[in-house]
Amino acid sequence: MSVVIYTTPTCGYCQTAKKFLSQRGVPFVEKDVSRDPAAAQEMVQRSGQRGVPVIVVDGEVVVGFNLPLLEQLLSRRPLKLGVSVADAAKMRERYSLSVNEGAVIGAVRSGSLAAQSGLQTGDVIVQIGGHPIRTAQDVTDVLARGRGLGEVPIVWVRGEQKMQARLRF
């Protein structure tokens, strides 16, 4: 997904839009049109507007901080937890797992949604949004169907303890 936001330092809606994107883990390129004449010209050509913010999501132009439209456009992107996973059944001995099913976490990307939720290497995800997770593929499938999920519970096993958090997509 490609997101570009045209801003100025004094624009309150620009700050709100950047915060919105950051909180959702959406990477973006910021172009300050007050300091970059080429970016200002590019923004006008793309949007027909001189006011900021202008946000371009995969080529679709959003003029102003139009939250419903932004949420709709961003819901098209695949949801990501920021983990690498494998089938728990195949990794049971390597990780000394107490469960036979689920998706064992091999790595957690720093700053990711998973890291913010407290997930760690060796944890076994067993449920997301009420959907049972039996294999690593189940994680991918639930996230692919989960566009627009909003906030959902995730359940995992760490050692012998079952743990839970809420994921905010």
DAURVEN-V242393 format. One record per run of one state. SS is the DSSP state (A for helix, B for strand, O for the rest). FROM is the first residue (numbers start at 0). LEN is the number of residues. If there is no record, write none. Layout:
SS/FROM/LEN + SS/FROM/LEN
//
This chain:
O/0/2 + B/2/5 + O/7/4 + A/11/12 + O/23/5 + B/28/4 + O/32/4 + A/36/11 + O/47/6 + B/53/4 + O/57/2 + B/59/4 + O/63/3 + A/66/8 + O/74/8 + B/82/5 + A/87/8 + O/95/7 + B/102/6 + O/108/4 + A/112/4 + O/116/7 + B/123/5 + O/128/2 + B/130/2 + O/132/3 + A/135/10 + O/145/5 + B/150/8 + O/158/2 + B/160/8 + O/168/1
//
